[in-house]
Amino acid sequence: MADQGSAGKKSQAVKPSVRLPRLPQQPRLALRHLRLADSQLARAIDHVGGFAMPTSRPATLYSLCRAIIGQQLSTTVAGRIAERFVAACGQGEDIAPKVVLKLSDEQLRAVGLSGAKARSVRSLAEFWHREELTHESLEAMPDDELIDYLTQVKGIGPWTVKMILIFCLRRPDVLPHEDLGVRAGIKKIYRLDQLPTPKETITIAEKWAPYRSVASWYCWRVLPLKDFC
């Protein structure tokens, strides 16, 4: 789902502090809580099986560029473009902002980025360089603060930052209520006639706290299952 970053906010330096909670690879407490809190979701958990989110990737410049690339694209297409983008940078996934800024608009379009996404990637690289960001500095920020901070970048909205929070920083209680996949998963799990609105999604997910990231993962996972209804 596409999202648009906010503009005009005053930039604030990020300083590493206490490391915030992260999901373990096997979040037994989270699954126990979700089963007890929501019998419908418990049925989905039983059908999908154990929680198996991929090993987290550091919240690097590449991870955010990858999130921008993935907006409104299938996982397969986004992956191919991301591979070409990494190759154009020539540094593997440990991309430096100065390298991104050296890429011309023609080079960015050649790897498959639209004009809007090319501008977003360039704005992100400028922001990353100016703010001297690191994985540690992002890791130190609470969820809401990080969303507010990174959406200063043009083309980065809350959905993009939430993907970083869930899959890179492994924060346990993030709800991408604007995500079409999460909403479609809820529709399937609850056997709803219509797709829930983002506002309805927030209400439905209240009982999942403080493990809404895990519940969201199960919403995504039930979608391709033809034998779950």
Backbone bond lengths (Angstrom), bond angles and torsions (degrees), N, CA, C in turn:
res aa  C-N    CA-C-N  psi(-1)  N-CA   C-N-CA  omega(-1)  CA-C   N-CA-C  phi
1 M - - - 1.460 - - 1.509 108.81 -
2 A 1.311 117.97 132.13 1.451 120.63 -177.53 1.506 109.94 -74.69
3 D 1.309 115.58 150.79 1.443 118.49 171.14 1.504 109.51 -144.39
4 Q 1.312 115.73 154.06 1.446 121.49 -176.83 1.510 109.33 -111.95
5 G 1.319 117.27 132.44 1.450 121.68 -179.67 1.506 111.07 -74.15
6 S 1.333 115.23 154.69 1.451 121.03 177.09 1.509 109.38 -80.74
7 A 1.311 116.55 157.66 1.453 121.22 179.60 1.511 109.45 -130.41
8 G 1.332 115.83 160.15 1.445 120.54 173.84 1.504 115.21 85.59
9 K 1.317 119.20 3.66 1.451 120.31 177.63 1.520 110.21 -81.72
10 K 1.285 115.27 147.92 1.459 119.55 178.85 1.517 108.97 -78.44
11 S 1.341 115.75 127.96 1.463 120.28 -179.18 1.516 110.52 -70.36
12 Q 1.317 115.43 141.66 1.454 121.55 178.00 1.516 108.53 -127.62
13 A 1.315 116.80 135.48 1.458 120.97 179.88 1.509 110.20 -65.42
14 V 1.317 115.57 143.70 1.454 121.44 178.23 1.512 108.86 -105.22
15 K 1.305 116.17 126.21 1.454 120.63 -179.51 1.518 109.83 -118.40
16 P 1.346 117.72 129.30 1.456 120.04 178.95 1.518 111.48 -57.28
17 S 1.324 116.43 141.19 1.462 120.68 177.21 1.516 107.87 -140.89
18 V 1.323 117.76 -131.47 1.450 120.91 -178.16 1.524 109.62 -76.74
19 R 1.299 116.13 136.51 1.460 120.10 178.28 1.519 109.72 -70.88
20 L 1.317 116.95 129.85 1.454 122.57 -175.73 1.527 110.55 -84.70
21 P 1.345 116.76 163.19 1.475 120.36 -176.82 1.519 112.49 -58.73
22 R 1.328 115.10 144.87 1.460 122.55 176.97 1.528 108.75 -128.88
23 L 1.321 114.64 150.84 1.455 119.53 175.63 1.519 110.39 -71.97
24 P 1.328 118.03 133.75 1.463 119.56 171.87 1.522 109.59 -74.85
25 Q 1.306 116.69 165.22 1.459 120.07 179.01 1.529 111.55 -62.00
26 Q 1.311 117.71 -32.35 1.461 122.35 179.08 1.530 108.84 -122.49
27 P 1.329 117.94 85.22 1.472 121.45 -173.83 1.531 112.43 -81.90
28 R 1.319 116.30 74.64 1.464 120.39 -175.87 1.526 112.19 -61.41
29 L 1.339 117.11 -40.54 1.460 119.94 -179.63 1.531 110.69 -63.54
30 A 1.322 116.34 -38.59 1.459 120.33 179.69 1.525 110.77 -63.87
31 L 1.316 117.49 -45.40 1.460 120.67 -178.86 1.526 110.76 -65.80
32 R 1.314 116.25 -38.33 1.473 119.40 178.56 1.528 109.71 -63.17
33 H 1.318 116.07 -45.14 1.462 120.16 179.86 1.527 111.00 -61.07
34 L 1.331 116.69 -46.09 1.459 120.27 -177.00 1.519 111.93 -66.03
35 R 1.318 117.10 -37.73 1.469 120.40 178.26 1.523 111.09 -62.93
36 L 1.328 116.15 -43.10 1.462 120.41 -178.57 1.524 112.08 -72.94
37 A 1.316 116.30 -32.35 1.463 120.57 -174.73 1.519 113.25 -81.11
38 D 1.352 117.24 -25.59 1.463 119.55 -170.83 1.529 109.08 -148.76
39 S 1.319 115.85 103.60 1.469 119.77 -177.29 1.532 112.09 -66.19
40 Q 1.331 117.38 -31.69 1.459 120.45 178.50 1.531 110.66 -68.34
41 L 1.320 115.89 -43.81 1.463 119.41 177.28 1.525 110.30 -66.89
42 A 1.327 116.98 -34.27 1.473 120.67 177.52 1.527 110.37 -58.85
43 R 1.317 116.46 -38.51 1.464 120.47 177.63 1.527 110.67 -62.61
44 A 1.348 116.18 -40.18 1.463 120.06 178.48 1.526 110.91 -67.65
45 I 1.318 116.50 -40.10 1.469 120.66 179.09 1.524 110.04 -61.15
46 D 1.334 116.06 -43.88 1.468 119.91 179.15 1.526 110.97 -62.05
47 H 1.319 116.59 -37.45 1.460 120.56 -177.10 1.530 111.75 -74.91
48 V 1.313 116.31 -41.93 1.468 120.22 -178.64 1.518 111.09 -73.69
49 G 1.321 116.16 -40.75 1.460 120.65 -177.21 1.521 111.82 100.76
50 G 1.313 116.22 -161.70 1.448 122.02 -174.02 1.519 114.22 -61.90
51 F 1.298 114.83 152.44 1.458 122.32 178.13 1.527 108.79 -69.97
52 A 1.331 116.20 127.68 1.462 119.59 -174.88 1.520 111.25 -142.39
53 M 1.319 116.52 51.17 1.457 119.47 175.58 1.519 109.11 -64.50
54 P 1.339 117.73 137.74 1.467 120.10 -179.82 1.517 112.22 -55.04
55 T 1.322 115.83 152.51 1.455 120.37 177.08 1.516 109.40 -53.92
56 S 1.314 116.56 133.62 1.462 120.66 -172.20 1.526 111.55 -64.81
57 R 1.318 114.62 143.90 1.451 122.93 174.82 1.525 107.98 -98.56
58 P 1.330 119.40 137.79 1.465 119.70 177.95 1.524 111.40 -55.08
59 A 1.326 115.43 145.49 1.472 120.32 -179.14 1.520 109.84 -77.44
60 T 1.313 115.24 70.18 1.456 121.93 -177.47 1.519 110.38 -91.80
61 L 1.318 115.98 177.33 1.455 121.17 174.34 1.528 110.05 -57.95
62 Y 1.328 117.57 -40.55 1.461 120.47 178.95 1.523 111.48 -58.87
63 S 1.329 117.56 -43.28 1.459 120.77 -177.31 1.521 111.36 -60.30
64 L 1.321 116.28 -40.26 1.461 119.68 178.62 1.529 110.86 -71.50
65 C 1.329 117.33 -39.65 1.466 119.82 175.11 1.521 110.07 -60.75
66 R 1.326 115.79 -41.00 1.469 120.56 179.19 1.524 110.79 -62.93
67 A 1.334 117.08 -37.68 1.461 120.51 178.23 1.524 111.21 -66.36
68 I 1.336 116.71 -39.26 1.467 120.31 176.64 1.524 110.22 -63.91
69 I 1.327 115.83 -45.18 1.466 120.62 179.83 1.525 111.01 -58.45
70 G 1.337 116.70 -36.32 1.460 120.88 -174.79 1.509 115.90 -77.96
71 Q 1.324 117.99 -7.07 1.461 120.26 -179.20 1.522 111.00 -61.52
72 Q 1.333 115.84 124.63 1.465 124.02 176.64 1.527 114.14 62.64
73 L 1.325 117.30 22.40 1.460 121.25 178.02 1.516 109.89 -125.05
74 S 1.320 116.12 154.34 1.456 120.16 173.81 1.525 109.11 -68.53
75 T 1.313 115.95 158.88 1.463 120.80 179.70 1.526 111.01 -58.84
76 T 1.324 116.65 -40.08 1.467 120.71 -177.98 1.522 111.65 -64.99
77 V 1.324 116.77 -49.37 1.463 120.62 -179.08 1.531 110.63 -64.52
78 A 1.327 115.88 -43.79 1.464 119.54 179.63 1.522 111.11 -61.44
79 G 1.325 116.61 -38.46 1.459 120.27 179.34 1.520 112.48 -63.47
80 R 1.318 116.39 -40.19 1.466 119.84 179.93 1.523 110.99 -66.06
81 I 1.332 116.53 -42.86 1.463 119.83 178.85 1.520 110.83 -65.16
82 A 1.333 116.18 -40.59 1.463 120.06 178.98 1.527 111.20 -61.52
83 E 1.322 116.77 -39.28 1.464 120.48 178.21 1.525 110.97 -62.79
84 R 1.323 116.72 -42.32 1.464 120.18 179.00 1.528 110.96 -68.17
85 F 1.316 116.36 -35.76 1.465 120.82 177.74 1.528 110.72 -63.68
86 V 1.326 116.58 -45.90 1.472 121.32 178.21 1.527 110.11 -60.98
87 A 1.336 116.55 -42.63 1.465 120.09 179.91 1.530 110.63 -63.27
88 A 1.329 117.16 -38.58 1.459 120.15 179.43 1.524 111.72 -65.78
89 C 1.328 116.09 -33.61 1.470 120.24 177.85 1.525 111.41 -73.21
90 G 1.336 116.36 -30.91 1.458 120.55 175.39 1.513 115.58 71.32
91 Q 1.321 117.67 22.69 1.470 120.36 -179.07 1.524 112.98 -128.14
92 G 1.304 117.96 14.90 1.445 118.99 -171.28 1.521 108.59 68.87
93 E 1.314 117.51 -155.94 1.460 120.30 -178.43 1.525 112.88 -84.21
94 D 1.312 117.39 -5.18 1.465 120.92 177.53 1.529 108.10 -87.41
95 I 1.325 115.26 70.29 1.463 121.30 -171.30 1.528 110.76 -84.92
96 A 1.315 116.24 133.76 1.461 121.78 175.64 1.521 109.25 -94.19
97 P 1.329 118.38 142.60 1.470 119.76 -178.08 1.517 113.54 -59.28
98 K 1.330 118.59 -35.11 1.463 120.55 -179.22 1.524 111.20 -63.26
99 V 1.340 116.77 -32.87 1.461 120.53 178.80 1.523 110.19 -68.06
100 V 1.331 116.62 -42.72 1.462 120.29 178.36 1.521 110.29 -61.72
101 L 1.328 116.41 -41.98 1.459 120.53 -177.20 1.528 112.47 -67.61
102 K 1.309 117.40 -20.58 1.463 120.56 177.86 1.526 112.70 -79.52
103 L 1.330 116.94 -16.09 1.458 119.77 179.34 1.526 109.65 -72.64
104 S 1.303 116.71 133.60 1.459 121.32 179.54 1.529 109.97 -78.94
105 D 1.328 115.19 165.55 1.460 119.66 175.76 1.524 110.46 -59.37
106 E 1.320 116.42 -36.95 1.471 120.62 179.12 1.524 111.24 -63.84
107 Q 1.333 116.32 -40.72 1.462 119.79 179.51 1.529 111.25 -66.66
108 L 1.326 116.37 -39.98 1.460 119.84 179.83 1.524 111.03 -67.70
109 R 1.322 116.84 -38.88 1.465 119.47 176.97 1.530 110.83 -67.92
110 A 1.337 116.03 -33.44 1.462 120.28 -178.61 1.529 112.19 -64.75
111 V 1.335 117.25 -30.97 1.465 119.33 179.20 1.520 111.50 -81.15
112 G 1.353 116.99 -10.08 1.459 119.87 176.20 1.509 115.74 116.35
113 L 1.323 117.70 5.54 1.456 119.90 179.57 1.526 110.65 -80.46
114 S 1.309 116.22 137.67 1.454 120.25 172.98 1.526 108.26 -70.63
115 G 1.322 116.62 167.73 1.450 119.52 178.25 1.515 112.23 -59.16
116 A 1.339 117.14 -40.83 1.463 121.14 -179.50 1.524 111.37 -66.09
117 K 1.345 116.46 -41.86 1.468 119.16 -179.29 1.524 111.01 -71.04
118 A 1.326 117.25 -33.91 1.465 120.10 176.50 1.523 110.27 -62.49
119 R 1.338 116.42 -42.37 1.467 119.99 178.05 1.527 110.82 -65.38
120 S 1.325 117.03 -37.36 1.464 120.44 179.38 1.524 111.47 -66.29
121 V 1.326 115.90 -44.07 1.470 120.09 178.92 1.525 110.50 -62.38
122 R 1.314 116.31 -41.59 1.464 120.35 179.18 1.550 110.53 -65.67
123 S 1.335 116.78 -43.38 1.468 120.41 178.41 1.525 111.10 -62.52
124 L 1.329 115.90 -38.54 1.458 120.21 178.29 1.521 111.06 -64.18
125 A 1.319 116.81 -44.99 1.466 120.42 179.64 1.523 111.04 -61.52
126 E 1.329 116.83 -40.08 1.463 120.56 177.52 1.529 110.57 -63.59
127 F 1.318 116.08 -43.96 1.469 121.77 179.79 1.526 110.65 -63.42
128 W 1.338 115.69 -45.46 1.467 121.41 -178.59 1.531 110.18 -60.31
129 H 1.331 115.72 -43.54 1.462 120.44 -179.61 1.520 111.03 -68.21
130 R 1.313 116.57 -45.09 1.462 120.70 -177.33 1.532 112.01 -64.51
131 E 1.325 115.79 -41.09 1.464 120.60 -177.33 1.529 113.19 -86.19
132 E 1.333 117.08 -4.90 1.467 122.45 -179.46 1.530 110.70 54.31
133 L 1.326 115.33 50.50 1.457 120.44 -175.61 1.528 111.79 -75.25
134 T 1.312 114.55 152.64 1.462 123.14 174.33 1.519 107.96 -140.45
135 H 1.314 115.95 166.86 1.468 119.75 174.36 1.522 109.82 -58.66
136 E 1.324 116.98 -40.61 1.459 120.53 -177.49 1.522 112.15 -64.61
137 S 1.332 116.24 -37.71 1.460 118.10 -179.34 1.528 111.73 -68.92
138 L 1.333 116.71 -36.59 1.462 119.56 176.14 1.526 110.61 -70.16
139 E 1.300 116.06 -39.28 1.459 121.16 -178.20 1.531 112.16 -62.57
140 A 1.332 116.47 -25.31 1.455 121.01 -176.55 1.519 113.67 -82.85
141 M 1.329 118.46 -9.92 1.457 120.92 -174.64 1.523 112.01 -93.36
142 P 1.331 118.19 134.93 1.470 121.42 173.37 1.527 110.79 -59.57
143 D 1.317 116.00 158.61 1.466 121.81 -173.76 1.531 112.76 -52.80
144 D 1.320 116.86 -55.99 1.463 120.08 -175.34 1.524 111.81 -63.13
145 E 1.323 116.61 -37.44 1.462 119.97 179.41 1.525 111.13 -66.68
146 L 1.325 115.84 -38.91 1.462 119.17 -179.26 1.527 110.63 -68.45
147 I 1.334 116.87 -39.28 1.463 119.97 176.58 1.519 109.93 -61.09
148 D 1.326 116.68 -46.73 1.464 120.86 -179.58 1.525 111.22 -63.48
149 Y 1.320 116.25 -37.22 1.468 121.74 -176.57 1.529 111.84 -70.66
150 L 1.325 116.74 -49.82 1.461 119.74 -174.06 1.526 113.12 -77.75
151 T 1.324 117.75 -21.76 1.455 118.68 178.39 1.525 112.06 -76.83
152 Q 1.312 117.02 4.27 1.459 119.85 167.77 1.531 110.80 -67.79
153 V 1.323 115.86 -24.19 1.462 121.07 -177.85 1.523 109.43 -79.30
154 K 1.313 116.41 130.54 1.460 121.44 179.95 1.526 110.27 -60.34
155 G 1.319 115.69 127.96 1.456 120.32 178.66 1.512 114.51 92.71
156 I 1.321 117.97 -6.69 1.461 120.98 175.71 1.525 108.11 -107.85
157 G 1.312 115.35 116.20 1.452 121.33 178.17 1.515 111.28 -112.81
158 P 1.321 117.63 -177.38 1.467 121.30 -177.56 1.522 114.74 -55.45
159 W 1.358 116.82 -39.10 1.466 118.35 -178.69 1.521 111.10 -60.09
160 T 1.323 117.27 -45.41 1.460 121.21 -179.12 1.519 111.42 -60.01
161 V 1.323 116.66 -44.43 1.465 119.95 -179.49 1.525 110.49 -67.34
162 K 1.320 117.18 -35.54 1.464 119.36 178.99 1.524 111.49 -64.75
163 M 1.333 117.56 -34.66 1.459 119.18 176.09 1.534 110.87 -63.33
164 I 1.343 115.83 -37.75 1.465 120.17 176.42 1.521 109.97 -66.59
165 L 1.326 116.69 -42.80 1.463 120.70 -179.95 1.529 111.52 -60.98
166 I 1.331 116.74 -41.41 1.465 120.15 -177.26 1.524 111.89 -77.27
167 F 1.337 116.81 -52.90 1.452 120.15 -168.26 1.526 114.43 -91.55
168 C 1.319 118.38 -22.46 1.467 120.68 178.53 1.523 112.06 -102.45
169 L 1.324 115.88 -47.17 1.460 119.83 -177.99 1.521 112.23 -92.90
170 R 1.331 116.37 -11.52 1.470 122.55 176.54 1.531 111.95 54.60
171 R 1.307 116.12 43.66 1.465 120.01 175.84 1.524 109.04 -71.49
172 P 1.327 118.81 138.63 1.466 121.22 -170.07 1.518 116.16 -80.50
173 D 1.337 118.43 -20.86 1.466 119.09 -168.96 1.531 112.09 -127.24
174 V 1.318 116.27 54.06 1.463 121.95 179.68 1.527 108.76 -108.67
175 L 1.323 116.62 129.31 1.463 120.83 178.49 1.523 109.70 -117.87
176 P 1.328 117.87 107.90 1.470 120.26 174.28 1.529 109.72 -81.31
177 H 1.314 116.18 74.34 1.467 121.40 -172.61 1.519 112.46 -66.51
178 E 1.351 116.47 -17.68 1.452 120.40 178.69 1.528 112.62 -86.35
179 D 1.324 116.65 -5.54 1.465 121.66 -174.49 1.524 110.88 -77.82
180 L 1.324 116.20 127.17 1.458 120.85 -178.31 1.522 111.74 -63.44
181 G 1.334 117.26 -36.76 1.450 120.53 -179.94 1.518 112.91 -65.48
182 V 1.316 117.29 -42.27 1.466 121.31 177.53 1.522 109.76 -62.73
183 R 1.317 116.84 -44.45 1.464 120.73 -179.22 1.533 111.10 -65.73
184 A 1.342 116.26 -39.27 1.466 119.74 177.53 1.523 110.97 -67.23
185 G 1.329 116.14 -36.23 1.459 119.71 176.77 1.516 111.65 -64.18
186 I 1.328 117.39 -41.63 1.461 121.32 177.37 1.530 109.94 -62.37
187 K 1.324 116.26 -43.20 1.469 119.81 178.10 1.520 110.94 -57.24
188 K 1.326 116.47 -41.66 1.460 120.49 -179.03 1.518 111.78 -72.11
189 I 1.315 117.31 -43.22 1.460 121.72 -178.56 1.524 111.54 -64.54
190 Y 1.324 116.34 -42.30 1.462 121.36 -176.84 1.533 113.16 -92.11
191 R 1.325 116.41 -1.12 1.462 121.63 179.51 1.523 111.02 56.42
192 L 1.316 114.67 47.82 1.456 120.94 -179.62 1.526 110.30 -82.09
193 D 1.311 116.15 153.37 1.461 120.78 177.65 1.520 112.20 -76.78
194 Q 1.335 115.85 -30.61 1.453 120.68 -177.90 1.528 110.68 -130.19
195 L 1.316 114.99 158.61 1.459 120.88 176.45 1.526 108.97 -65.36
196 P 1.326 118.53 130.73 1.470 119.20 177.91 1.524 110.68 -67.48
197 T 1.297 116.41 147.07 1.455 120.35 175.25 1.524 108.84 -73.25
198 P 1.331 118.03 163.92 1.467 119.14 174.92 1.526 112.38 -54.58
199 K 1.325 117.40 -40.74 1.468 120.40 179.30 1.519 111.04 -64.89
200 E 1.321 117.13 -42.65 1.470 120.71 177.37 1.520 110.71 -64.53
201 T 1.327 116.81 -35.63 1.465 120.80 177.70 1.516 111.32 -61.37
202 I 1.312 117.34 -41.80 1.464 121.51 177.76 1.528 110.28 -60.21
203 T 1.321 116.64 -43.74 1.470 120.79 -178.99 1.521 111.36 -65.37
204 I 1.332 116.12 -45.77 1.468 120.65 179.98 1.522 110.53 -60.37
205 A 1.320 116.48 -38.06 1.472 121.47 -173.48 1.520 114.01 -83.05
206 E 1.310 117.65 -2.58 1.473 119.12 -178.63 1.524 111.33 -57.24
207 K 1.319 116.73 -38.63 1.465 120.55 -177.25 1.526 112.26 -70.62
208 W 1.329 117.19 -15.32 1.468 120.28 -178.74 1.528 112.77 -80.71
209 A 1.329 117.10 -21.76 1.463 119.90 -178.93 1.527 109.68 -58.41
210 P 1.325 118.67 142.13 1.472 129.39 8.49 1.543 114.31 -98.27
211 Y 1.335 116.58 34.61 1.468 120.24 -178.35 1.522 111.33 -129.94
212 R 1.316 116.56 45.33 1.461 119.65 -176.73 1.532 112.63 -72.08
213 S 1.316 117.52 -22.06 1.473 118.95 174.81 1.525 110.73 -63.90
214 V 1.315 116.05 -43.25 1.467 120.83 -179.30 1.526 110.18 -66.70
215 A 1.328 116.73 -43.99 1.456 120.51 178.61 1.529 110.91 -61.90
216 S 1.316 117.08 -39.77 1.466 120.51 178.18 1.525 110.83 -62.08
217 W 1.328 115.84 -39.58 1.465 120.08 178.56 1.528 110.50 -59.82
218 Y 1.336 117.38 -40.96 1.459 120.03 178.51 1.528 111.79 -68.89
219 C 1.335 116.54 -32.36 1.474 118.89 174.92 1.519 110.49 -61.17
220 W 1.311 116.92 -43.08 1.465 120.16 177.72 1.528 111.11 -65.12
221 R 1.327 115.95 -40.28 1.461 120.31 -173.02 1.527 113.64 -70.56
222 V 1.334 118.56 -27.05 1.461 118.83 -178.79 1.525 112.39 -77.49
223 L 1.299 117.59 -18.38 1.470 120.69 -173.19 1.529 114.08 -56.92
224 P 1.356 119.41 -47.00 1.470 117.85 -177.31 1.523 114.12 -82.29
225 L 1.323 118.81 -0.99 1.454 121.22 -175.44 1.528 110.11 -82.62
226 K 1.320 117.19 111.56 1.455 121.28 -178.06 1.527 112.06 -77.28
227 D 1.338 117.15 -21.25 1.466 119.25 -178.23 1.528 112.56 -94.47
228 F 1.334 116.88 10.66 1.461 120.36 177.20 1.527 108.35 -113.09
229 C 1.324 115.41 121.22 1.467 118.37 178.84 1.531 108.64 -155.56
